[in-house]
Amino acid sequence: MSVMDRIKAEVEGHPIVLFMKGTPQFPMCGFSSRAAQALKTAGATGFHTVNVLADPELRANLPRYSDWPSFPQLFVNGELIGGCDITLDLLDSGELARMVAEAQKAA
């Protein structure tokens, strides 16, 4: 399976996917840590994460797949939401909680 197919399978296989550096328990970057915490604050339970540091091929190709240059990258229901700043803005506005609730209800 090509790396692009693997990325697509991750994005389409889970309602909420956060591609991040490290894991929520052991983040390797402040932006990734804040994005994971924002999801938890918004009520996300059991969201799927992918540690891009563990897969150099995926890390190199995810920006091509999503047309987004940096990490973390949040996908909800197969759609790119954005990185840390957008995730935090959505949390502050209450929109992230709505998106999370809808995605978890549909799962």
C-alpha positions as CSV (number, residue, x, y, z in Angstrom):
1,M,0.0,0.0,0.0
2,S,1.4,3.4,-1.0
3,V,2.0,6.0,1.7
4,M,-0.8,8.2,0.2
5,D,-3.2,5.2,0.5
6,R,-2.1,4.7,4.1
7,I,-2.8,8.4,4.9
8,K,-6.2,8.1,3.2
9,A,-7.0,5.0,5.2
10,E,-6.1,6.7,8.5
11,V,-8.2,9.8,7.6
12,E,-11.2,7.9,6.4
13,G,-11.0,5.1,9.0
14,H,-11.6,7.3,12.1
15,P,-14.0,10.2,12.7
16,I,-11.3,12.3,14.4
17,V,-7.6,12.0,13.5
18,L,-4.7,14.1,14.8
19,F,-1.4,13.7,13.0
20,M,1.0,15.0,15.6
21,K,4.6,14.9,16.7
22,G,4.7,12.3,19.5
23,T,1.5,11.1,21.3
24,P,-1.0,12.8,23.5
25,Q,0.7,11.2,26.6
26,F,4.2,12.1,25.4
27,P,4.0,15.0,22.9
28,M,7.2,16.0,21.2
29,C,6.2,19.5,20.2
30,G,4.2,22.2,22.0
31,F,1.8,22.7,19.1
32,S,1.0,19.0,19.0
33,S,0.5,19.0,22.8
34,R,-1.9,22.0,22.6
35,A,-3.9,20.5,19.7
36,A,-4.4,17.2,21.6
37,Q,-5.4,19.1,24.8
38,A,-7.8,21.2,22.8
39,L,-9.5,18.0,21.5
40,K,-9.8,16.7,25.1
41,T,-11.2,20.0,26.3
42,A,-13.7,19.9,23.5
43,G,-14.9,16.5,24.7
44,A,-13.2,14.2,22.3
45,T,-12.8,10.7,23.7
46,G,-10.7,8.1,22.0
47,F,-9.7,10.3,19.1
48,H,-7.1,8.6,16.8
49,T,-3.6,10.0,16.7
50,V,-0.7,9.2,14.4
51,N,2.9,10.0,15.5
52,V,4.5,11.4,12.4
53,L,7.9,11.1,13.9
54,A,7.6,7.3,13.9
55,D,7.0,7.2,10.1
56,P,9.4,9.4,8.1
57,E,7.7,8.5,4.8
58,L,4.3,9.5,6.2
59,R,5.7,12.7,7.7
60,A,7.2,13.7,4.3
61,N,4.1,13.0,2.3
62,L,1.2,14.2,4.6
63,P,1.8,17.8,3.6
64,R,1.3,16.8,-0.1
65,Y,-1.9,14.8,0.8
66,S,-3.4,17.6,2.8
67,D,-1.9,20.7,1.1
68,W,-1.0,21.9,4.6
69,P,2.7,22.4,5.4
70,S,3.0,21.9,9.1
71,F,2.2,19.6,12.0
72,P,-0.1,18.9,13.8
73,Q,-2.9,18.4,11.3
74,L,-6.5,17.7,12.5
75,F,-9.0,15.9,10.3
76,V,-12.7,15.5,11.3
77,N,-14.9,13.2,9.3
78,G,-12.2,13.0,6.6
79,E,-11.9,16.8,6.2
80,L,-8.7,18.7,7.1
81,I,-9.6,21.2,9.8
82,G,-6.1,22.7,10.1
83,G,-3.2,23.0,12.5
84,C,-2.8,24.1,16.1
85,D,-3.9,27.7,15.8
86,I,-7.1,26.9,13.9
87,T,-7.9,24.1,16.4
88,L,-7.4,26.5,19.3
89,D,-9.5,29.2,17.6
90,L,-12.3,26.6,17.1
91,L,-12.1,25.6,20.7
92,D,-12.4,29.2,21.9
93,S,-15.4,29.8,19.7
94,G,-17.1,26.6,20.8
95,E,-17.1,25.2,17.3
96,L,-14.6,22.5,18.0
97,A,-16.9,21.0,20.7
98,R,-19.8,21.0,18.2
99,M,-17.6,19.3,15.5
100,V,-16.3,16.7,18.0
101,A,-19.8,15.9,19.3
102,E,-21.2,15.4,15.7
103,A,-18.2,13.3,14.7
104,Q,-18.4,11.1,17.7
105,K,-22.2,10.7,17.3
106,A,-21.8,9.6,13.7
107,A,-19.1,7.1,14.6
